[in-house]
Structures are given as C-alpha cells and as structure tokens.
Amino acid sequence: MGRVNFQASSELEETIEKLVKLTGSSSKSELLRRAIVLMEIAAEAKQKGEKIVIADKDRNPKIEIVI
C-alpha cells in the first residue's frame, strides 16, 4: 500500500480530528479513505447527471451536495 503525506493548516487538522470522533473512525487514515470513497460516489453520480441530496427523516430534501 502506498503512503501519502501532506501538510494541513491547524484549522484543517482540527476538522479532521473532530470528524474522526464524529464518524467513529479508528484513525485519520480511515477517515480520509472514507472521505475519498464518498467523493468517488459523488463524482460518478455527477457524471451520470445524478445528484446527492441530504434529506430529513421525512425524506424532504434539505441540502444538495454539489461538486
């Protein structure tokens, strides 16, 4: 498996740490792998002319994810 290193601002580092806790990820690496999978899904949906939408519990659209 390859290794990727990058520098992050303190704000980004705080966001990553927060998301590790919120998502129950076991590490920053796991969080970033999950994020990449979500971006891949979004990009493939965009290519097909589809949209990703956040809906409330009653299935009412609240936010459209745009990439």
C-alpha positions, 0 to 999 in steps of 0.5 A, a space after each residue: 500500500 502506498 503512503 501519502 503525506 501532506 501538510 494541513 493548516 491547524 484549522 484543517 487538522 482540527 476538522 479532521 480530528 473532530 470528524 474522526 470522533 464524529 464518524 467513529 473512525 479508528 484513525 485519520 487514515 480511515 477517515 480520509 479513505 472514507 472521505 475519498 470513497 464518498 467523493 468517488 460516489 459523488 463524482 460518478 453520480 455527477 457524471 451520470 447527471 445524478 445528484 446527492 441530496 441530504 434529506 430529513 427523516 421525512 425524506 424532504 430534501 434539505 441540502 444538495 451536495 454539489 461538486 
